[in-house]
Amino acid sequence: MAKKRRPQTKAAGPRGATGDIPVVGAREPCPCGSGRRYKACHGREAAHAVTELVQRPFEGLPNECDWVALRELVPAATVRLTLAEGLPEGVPSVTLATVLPMAWPALRRDSGAVLLGLQNDTASGDLSRDLADTLRRALIAEPGTPVSAQRAPGDGPRLQDLLDPNGAFTPTLHEGFEFWLEDAANATGEVAASLERANAAAIPTARLTGVDAAYWCETPEKNHLRWVMPHPEEKLLDALARLHAAGVSALGEGTRLVGSFRAHGLTVPVWDLPRGMGAEETEKPAAELAERLGEALASDEPLTAEQRRARGGLTNRQVTLS
């Protein structure tokens, strides 16, 4: 006979407590005063709360396609951000970084400058809100300290509220992660060793200059071009199918369109390139392909049988990253 389960009791806060319980770190004492850690008390309810997934968290930000690329494709890059209300006193700059040491969500340098990490796990379905919360906490953190992970309040601002919609967004790609340190050349000991390990794992990547949000990368077997595109998915797949069926979807001899993936609500076609085809050699064929694609996107003609087969092949090779 199965044992009876003891009824579980809810953690009670101080008598007479009213209002919402503030969100804090999982291991911090629960603000309700129960004496338990937040994750074992009111954090349980927060952890199981259903957060609606925001399919396009960077929509409305300048260069949405580059935000997606830096989140999913690029190992080492930085971008200077412009805040809508200007920089607070004591904060000389705010810089977005693909990743920070120890996977910190953000870092306040000794100088007061802020680095915001983009490639971190987040606690809700709205990446923009999570990043905005981290940014706000970084702006008031003590200089010389990292910012820890924390669940963002559900009604907090988003990046679209904090960043200047007219601010420039120009990614700077780096060969390694020396941007972590203000004096990387003189790093020693474990710091230098950690930097060396991170640099060794970084895949060489370059952003094409002739088209938007197209990123070349080098791997041991072959090179690739991964191109984040803003067009509606169905329209884009139709256009790529038209090019593919006509035999003009490649980027030159030895290249081929191998499929696409979805990331943060956008579609990212991928081309295989020969091992010796670098970023500079990819510029001209990518610009020519952009022209062909523009013409295909403008067509409203129904797909032919051959084009439908090409589209089916592209769709079957499509995956979703986020």
C-alpha positions in Angstrom: 0.0 0.0 0.0 1.5 3.3 -1.0 2.4 5.7 1.8 0.3 8.8 2.2 2.0 12.0 1.2 2.3 14.6 3.8 0.4 17.8 2.9 2.9 20.5 1.8 2.6 23.7 3.6 3.2 27.0 1.9 5.9 29.3 3.2 4.1 32.1 5.0 5.4 35.6 5.3 4.9 37.9 8.3 1.3 38.3 9.3 -0.3 41.3 7.8 2.1 41.5 4.9 0.5 42.8 1.8 1.4 43.6 -1.8 3.7 41.9 -4.3 6.9 40.2 -3.2 9.9 41.8 -4.9 12.1 39.7 -7.2 15.6 38.9 -5.8 18.4 36.5 -6.5 17.5 32.8 -6.1 19.8 32.3 -3.1 19.0 35.5 -1.3 16.6 35.5 1.6 13.0 35.8 0.5 11.7 39.4 1.0 8.5 38.0 2.6 10.5 37.4 5.8 10.0 33.7 6.0 13.7 33.0 6.6 13.9 30.8 3.5 15.9 31.4 0.4 13.9 33.1 -2.4 14.1 30.0 -4.7 12.5 27.8 -1.9 9.8 30.3 -1.1 8.1 32.9 -3.3 10.7 32.2 -6.0 8.9 28.9 -6.7 5.9 30.7 -7.9 7.9 33.1 -10.0 9.9 30.2 -11.5 6.8 28.4 -12.6 5.1 31.6 -13.8 4.4 31.3 -17.5 6.1 34.1 -19.4 5.0 34.6 -23.0 7.8 34.1 -25.4 8.7 37.2 -27.4 9.5 35.9 -30.8 11.4 39.0 -31.9 12.9 40.5 -28.8 15.1 43.0 -30.8 12.3 44.3 -33.1 12.3 48.1 -33.2 16.0 48.4 -32.3 18.4 49.8 -34.8 20.0 47.0 -36.8 17.8 44.3 -35.5 19.5 41.7 -37.8 22.9 42.5 -36.3 21.5 42.1 -32.8 20.5 38.6 -33.8 23.8 37.8 -35.4 25.8 39.0 -32.3 23.5 36.9 -30.1 23.8 33.7 -32.1 26.7 33.8 -34.6 29.6 36.0 -33.6 32.1 34.9 -30.9 33.8 38.2 -30.1 32.4 41.6 -30.9 31.5 44.9 -29.2 29.1 47.7 -29.9 28.9 51.1 -28.3 25.3 51.8 -27.1 23.6 55.1 -26.9 21.1 55.5 -24.1 17.9 57.4 -24.7 18.3 59.6 -21.6 22.1 59.9 -21.9 24.8 58.5 -19.7 24.4 58.8 -15.9 27.1 60.6 -14.0 30.2 58.5 -13.5 29.4 56.2 -16.5 31.7 57.2 -19.4 30.3 54.6 -21.8 28.0 51.6 -22.2 29.2 48.8 -24.5 27.4 45.7 -25.6 29.7 42.6 -25.7 28.9 39.2 -27.2 30.2 37.5 -24.1 32.0 38.4 -20.9 34.4 36.5 -18.6 32.8 33.9 -16.3 29.6 34.4 -18.4 28.8 37.5 -16.3 25.6 39.2 -17.4 27.4 42.6 -17.1 30.5 44.3 -15.7 31.1 47.7 -14.3 34.8 48.5 -14.9 37.0 50.4 -12.4 36.6 53.4 -14.7 32.8 53.3 -14.3 32.3 52.1 -17.9 29.6 49.4 -18.4 30.0 46.2 -20.4 26.7 44.3 -21.1 26.9 40.6 -22.1 24.5 39.5 -24.9 25.1 35.7 -25.1 23.8 34.7 -21.6 20.9 32.5 -20.6 18.0 34.6 -19.4 15.2 33.8 -17.0 12.1 34.8 -19.0 10.7 34.7 -22.4 11.6 38.3 -23.2 15.3 38.6 -23.8 15.0 42.4 -24.3 13.4 42.9 -20.8 16.1 40.7 -19.2 18.9 42.6 -20.8 17.3 45.9 -19.9 17.1 44.9 -16.3 20.8 43.8 -16.3 21.8 47.1 -17.9 19.9 49.2 -15.3 21.6 47.3 -12.5 25.0 47.7 -14.1 24.6 51.4 -14.3 24.3 51.7 -10.5 26.7 48.9 -9.6 29.9 49.7 -7.7 32.9 50.3 -10.1 35.1 47.2 -10.4 32.3 44.7 -9.9 30.4 42.2 -12.1 26.6 42.1 -12.2 25.0 38.8 -11.2 22.1 37.1 -12.9 18.6 37.9 -11.6 15.0 37.4 -12.7 13.7 40.6 -14.2 10.4 42.0 -13.0 7.6 41.3 -15.5 6.7 44.9 -15.8 10.2 46.3 -16.1 11.4 48.3 -19.2 12.8 46.7 -22.3 15.9 47.6 -24.3 13.6 49.5 -26.7 12.8 51.8 -23.7 16.4 52.4 -22.6 18.2 52.8 -25.9 18.1 55.7 -28.3 16.1 54.6 -31.3 18.3 56.9 -33.5 21.6 55.8 -32.0 24.2 54.1 -34.3 24.7 50.4 -33.9 28.0 49.5 -35.5 29.5 46.2 -34.5 33.3 45.9 -34.1 34.5 42.3 -34.5 37.6 41.1 -32.6 39.9 38.3 -33.2 39.9 37.5 -29.5 38.6 38.7 -26.2 41.2 41.2 -25.2 38.4 43.8 -24.9 37.6 42.1 -21.6 40.5 43.9 -20.0 41.6 47.5 -20.0 45.2 46.4 -20.1 45.2 43.0 -21.8 48.8 43.3 -22.9 50.0 43.0 -19.3 47.7 40.2 -18.2 49.4 37.5 -16.2 48.6 34.3 -14.3 45.1 32.8 -14.4 43.7 35.9 -16.1 46.1 35.5 -19.0 45.5 31.8 -19.2 41.7 32.3 -19.3 42.1 34.8 -22.0 44.2 32.4 -24.0 41.7 29.6 -23.7 38.8 31.9 -24.8 40.8 33.1 -27.8 41.7 29.6 -28.9 38.0 28.7 -29.0 36.9 31.7 -31.1 36.0 30.9 -34.7 37.4 33.6 -37.1 34.5 35.7 -38.2 34.0 38.9 -40.3 31.1 41.1 -41.1 30.7 41.9 -44.8 30.7 45.6 -45.6 28.7 45.6 -48.9 25.5 44.1 -47.5 23.7 44.2 -44.2 24.1 41.6 -41.4 26.0 39.0 -43.4 28.8 37.2 -41.5 31.6 35.1 -43.0 33.3 32.5 -40.8 36.1 30.1 -41.1 36.0 26.5 -39.9 38.5 23.7 -40.3 36.5 21.9 -43.0 34.9 24.7 -45.0 33.9 28.4 -44.7 30.4 29.7 -44.4 28.3 32.8 -44.9 25.4 33.2 -42.5 23.2 36.1 -43.5 20.5 37.4 -41.1 17.6 38.8 -43.2 14.6 41.0 -42.1 12.1 39.8 -44.7 9.0 37.8 -43.7 9.9 34.1 -43.6 7.4 32.8 -46.2 8.3 35.5 -48.7 12.0 35.0 -48.2 11.7 31.2 -48.7 9.7 31.7 -51.8 12.4 34.1 -53.2 15.3 31.8 -52.3 13.4 28.9 -54.0 13.0 31.0 -57.2 16.8 31.6 -57.2 17.6 28.0 -56.3 15.4 26.6 -59.1 17.0 28.9 -61.6 20.5 27.8 -60.5 21.5 31.3 -59.2 21.3 30.9 -55.4 25.0 30.2 -55.0 27.8 32.7 -54.4 30.1 31.4 -57.1 31.9 28.3 -58.1 32.2 25.8 -55.2 29.6 27.5 -53.1 26.0 26.5 -52.4 23.0 27.5 -50.4 22.6 24.7 -47.8 19.5 25.8 -45.9 18.6 28.3 -43.2 17.7 28.6 -39.5 15.4 30.8 -37.5 16.7 32.9 -34.7 14.7 35.4 -32.6 12.0 35.7 -35.2 14.2 36.2 -38.3 15.5 33.8 -41.0 19.2 33.2 -41.5 20.2 31.5 -44.8 23.5 29.7 -44.8 25.9 29.2 -47.7 28.9 26.7 -47.7 32.0 28.3 -49.2 35.3 26.7 -50.3 38.0 26.7 -47.6 40.1 29.3 -49.5 37.3 31.8 -50.0 37.7 34.6 -47.5 35.5 37.4 -46.5 36.9 39.8 -49.1 36.3 37.3 -51.9 32.7 36.9 -50.7 31.8 40.6 -50.8 31.1 40.9 -54.6 29.1 37.7 -55.0 27.1 38.6 -51.9 26.2 42.0 -53.3 25.2 40.5 -56.6 23.1 37.9 -54.9 21.4 40.7 -52.9 20.3 42.2 -56.2 18.9 38.9 -57.5 17.2 38.3 -54.2 15.6 41.7 -54.3 14.1 41.0 -57.7 12.8 37.6 -56.5 11.2 39.1 -53.4 9.3 41.6 -55.6 7.7 38.8 -57.6 4.1 37.8 -56.8 3.9 35.0 -59.4 2.9 31.6 -58.0 5.8 29.1 -57.6 6.3 26.6 -60.4 6.5 22.9 -59.6 10.3 23.1 -59.8 10.3 26.1 -57.5 8.0 24.3 -55.0 10.4 21.4 -54.9 13.3 23.7 -54.3 11.3 25.4 -51.5 10.5 22.0 -49.9 14.2 21.2 -49.9 15.0 24.5 -48.2 12.2 24.0 -45.6 13.3 20.5 -44.8 16.8 21.8 -43.9 15.5 24.6 -41.7 16.1 24.5 -38.0 15.1 26.9 -35.1 17.7 28.2 -32.7 15.5 30.4 -30.6 
